[in-house]
Amino acid sequence: MTPAPDFSGGEGPPLSEAAFQRVRELIHRRAGIALNDSKRTMVYSRLSRRLRALQLDSFERYLEMLQAGGPDAAEWQEFVNALTTNLTSFFREAHHFEVLSRHLRQRAGSGPLRIWCCASSTGEEPYSLAMTAIDALGPGAPVEILATDIDTQVLQTAARGVYAQDAVARLEPSLLKRHFLRGRGGNAGFVRVRPELQALVSFRPLNLLAPSWPLTSPFDAVFCRNVMIYFDKPTQLQILQRLAAHIRPDGLLFVGHSENFTQARELFELQGKTVYRLVRPLARAA
């Protein structure tokens, strides 16, 4: 077999096969992300920025520095941030929000309703959840939304709640008027989510592969969409088992359009297009 050539893209030091395989090993160990060979160009492009920022002349030196700093070194977060994909939009996979609206109305009156968004990215998804809750239950809806992500940079963007006009261009004008403030003057071309919307959402960093999750009460619904596609099957099952322990009986799990969890059918029952209902609650260990 002919060995894979070094890859440089003509812009910097080469990414050797050995270095690429080391990156794959480290990101899988750190974040559970399984990178295949097709991600080589992406790895080169994104980690090259870290080399430039740290003034390093090779990927080998970068990986040596990363590991020499120990498991708690700040650069590990930069490493994870660089290799995390954050594609999102408001009301992506719109049918999910229709299902959620019905689910919240059915559970109204049973105390505060809790929703967990496991991969909040830059905030479009958790704010879509908040808009759905307010429109389903009215102003002052007794809903708490926890929005987490492994990438600390996108969480900062999400917490600000400010978006370019293009990001909301496809939203209905009435929804836009209810839930956003238009920027004026120097902020023209941008919108900000209204304070009452932001008040429903708490943003927090969380790695789904962490030994424990700092969560308290169980959730009525969990959005874990387009996250599992980055994990191998054993890791998927491990996370699904842990999610089951944090969902209330008959609570819902929303997943991405390309995700299918037949390996966890004893825990979750398919309720429609990429929506699962918890059928076997588990004891919550962490």
N, C-alpha and C positions, 0 to 999 in steps of 0.2 A: 504494500500500500504506500502510495506517495504521501509523505508528511504534508500537513497543511502549511502553506507559506506564511511567513511573517506578514502582518498587515499594518500598514502605516497610513494609507489614504493620502500619502504625499504631503502631509501637513505636520508631521512630527515624528517622534521615535516610534519604532515598530512595536506592535503588540505580538509577542511571540506566542506560539501555541501553548507553551508551558505557562506563561503568564495568564493567558486567557483561561486555561483550565483552573488555575489557582483562583482567579476572580470568581469563576463559577462555583467553586467549592466554598469560598468564603461567604458569598452572598446567600448561598443555600443554608449554610450553617447559621448565619446571622439573622436572616429574614425569611428563610424558607422558600425563597424564590428559585425556581429551577430554570436556568437559562439554557436554551439549546444552541446549537451551532449557528443558527440564523441570526442570533443576537450579537455576533462578533463585531459588526460595524457599529451597532449602538453602544456596546461597551467601550470600544475605542473612542468614539466621539465624546461620550459623556465623561469618561475618566481622564481624557486628555485635558479637560478644563481644570481638573484637580491638579494635574502635573504642572500646568502653567501657573496656577494660583500658588503652588508651593515651590515653584522654580526647580522642579526635578526634571532630569533628562532621560528617565526611563521608567517603564511600568514596573520593572523589577525593583528599582529603588523605592518606588511608591509603596509597593506591597510589603517590602521589608520594613519601611517606616511605619506602615499601618499596624503590622503585627508586633513590632517592637514597642509600640506605645501601650500595649496591654488591652484587655477587653473593654475597658472603660474610657479609652482615649477618645477625645472629641472628634477625631477624624473618622471614626467609625460611622458617626451619624452623617457626615458628609458623603461617605462612601455609599451608604444606603440611599440617601437622598438622590444621589447622582443616578442610581440604577433603578429607581422607582418610576413607573409609568403613571401619569396622572391625567388621563383622558376623561373628561366629564362634561356635563352640560346640565342646564335646568330641565327638569322633568324628562330626563332620558328614560326610555322605555316607559312611556306614559301610562300604559295599562296597570303598572304596579301602583301608581298613585290612586287610581280608581279603586283598586282592591283595598289599599290602605284606608281610604276614606270610609268605605263601608265597614271595615274592621273596627275603626275608631268609634264610629257611631254605635255599633253593636255593643261596644265595651264601655260606652259613656256611662258615668254614674257609679262606676266601680272603684273610684279613687283615681289618683293621678295616673295617667297613661304614660308609659315609658317606651321610647324608641331608641335603638342603637344603630348608628350608621358607622360601619366598621372601617370604611375607606373614604373619608370625607373629601379627600383631595382639596381643591381650592374653595369648597363650600357650596357649590351649586346643588349637590344632592341633599345635604342636611337642610338647607334653606327651602328646597322644594318640599321636604317633609314638613317643615314648619308651616309653609303656606297651605299645604293640604290639611293640616290639623286645624288651622284657624278657619279655613273655609268650610270644614266639615262640622266643627263644634262651636264656632263663633269666637269673637274676641275674648281674650282671657281664658282660652282653652286650657284645661288642666293637663297639659302635656309637657313632658320633659324629654329633650332630645340630646343624647350623648353622641358627639361626633369625634371619631378618633382616626388617626392615620399614623403610619410609621415615619412619614416625611414631615419634619418639623417646619420646613420652609413653606410648604403649601398650607399648613395650619395657620401660619401667620397671615397669609393672604385671606384665608377663610374667615378668620376672626375679624378682620377689617370690614368685610361685607361690602366692598366696593368693586364694581365690575364695569368694564367697557360697555358702551351701548350695544355693540354687536352681540355680546353674550346674552342679551335679553330680547334681541330683535324678533324672535319667533314667538314670544309670549303674547297672550291675548292682551289687548290694551287695557281692559278692565282689571285684569290680574296685576298688570304692571302698575296701574294707578293705586291699587289697594296696598301693595306690598313694597313699593320702591319709591325713593325720593330721587328726582332728577337733579344732576349737578348743574350749577350755574357758574357763569364767569369762568374762572380758571379751572373749574371742575366740569365744564361743559363736555358732553360726550361720555360721561360716566353716570352711573346710578349707584345708590346705596340702599341696602335693605333697611326697612323701617325698624326703629328701636324695638317695637313690640315683637317683631319677628326674631331679631337677634336675641331677645331675652329668653326665648324658648330653647336656644341651642348653647351647649357647653362644648368647647373644643379642648381636646386633650391628646397628647402623643400616646400611642399604644402599639406595641409590636405583638401581633397575634401569636408569635412563637415564644413570647416571654414565658418564663416558668409559671408566673401567676398574673392574673388580670385584676387590677384594682377596681373591681366593680362591686356594687352593693345589691340593690334590689333587682329582681329579674325584669325582663323586658316583655312588653306585649307584642313587639315586632322588631325584627333585626334585618337591616339591609346590609348584606355582605355580597355586593354585586361586582363581578369582574375582578375578584380577588383570588379565588381558588384556581383560576386558570394558570397562575404563576407557581402553583405548588404541585408536587407529585402526589400520587394517589394516597400513600400512607399519611402524608402530612395533611391532606384534605380530610381524611377520616378523623384524624386526631383533633383537628380544629372543629369539625362538625360535632363531635362528641362534647367538646368543651362549650360550644355554642348552645347545644341542647340543655346544658346545665344552667344556662342563664336566660332561658326563655320560659315564660309562664305557660301553664297547660293550655293547649289549643292556640298558642301564639304562632305568629307567622314568620317565616324566613324567606326573604326575597333574594334571589340570586341573578347572575347575569344570563343573557340569552344563550350563551354557548356552554353553560355549566349544567351538569347532570350528575346527581349523587345517588345512583342506584346502590352504591356500597353502604349507604346509611338509611336504607328503606325501613329498618326497624325503629328508627328515630323520627323520621320525617315522612309525611305522606303528601304526594303531589296534589295541589289544590287548583291548578290551572297553569297557565304558561309561566314557568320559572317562579312559582310561588309554592312554598311547602308549609304544611301545618305540623307542629310538633305533636307527636302521638305518644312519645315515651320520654317523659321528663327524667333527667338524671340528677343524682346528688351533686351539689356544687362543691367541688373540692378547691378550686382556685379560679 
